Amino acid sequence: MTATPAALDFIEVLTAEHGPVLFHQSGGCCDGSSPMCYPRAEFLVGDRDVKLGEVGGAPVFIGADQFQLWRHTQLILDVVPGRGGMFSLDNGREQRFLTRGRVFGPDELAALEHDALSRNP
């Protein structure tokens, strides 16, 4: 997971207001590209959630089923005009987080497979 400079700046704003935050990549029916941003202390990570990494010091999680669909894709956190999800900290700010994707190339996929095998021999 990576983030644009605009997303990193927005994370700083929300962290200054709410303390440490985390992201959970939505898998809902309405907008699967909308990551939800929550105060870290107020979100319970599920047993089947996969940690994708961190952006701007904020951990990013995705549901295991959705991870299987997107595992071949580099996810990029960005900010666009609009309203965030109802319970997301970006709601009501006239800008919202958006996840963009870029399909990994063959060399990147091979490296990811190698890393996965070396962690789970």
C-alpha positions, 0 to 999 in steps of 0.5 A: 500500500502506498499513498499520494502526498495529498493523502499523507497530508490529509492523514496528518490533519485527521491524526492531529484532530482525532489521534492515531487513525487506521484504515479499513478498505471497504468491501461494501456494495456501494463503493468498494474503492472507499477506504474507511478511516477510523480512530485507531482505538475505536475500531476492532480489527477482525480475525479475517482482516489482512494488514496491508501495511501502513501509510502515514503511520496509519495501519491499513487493513482489508477483509481476507476475501477482498484481499484475495481478489486484489492481491495482484494489485498495488493499492494507492491511497489518494484524496478526491473531492466528495464526501467520505463514508458515513462513519469515516473521519473524512466525512463532511470535509468535502474531500474523501479518501479513495483507493486507486489500483495498479496491477503488479507486473510479472517481476513484482508478482514473482517477488511477492510470491517469493516473499510469501514463500520465505515467510511461510516455508 
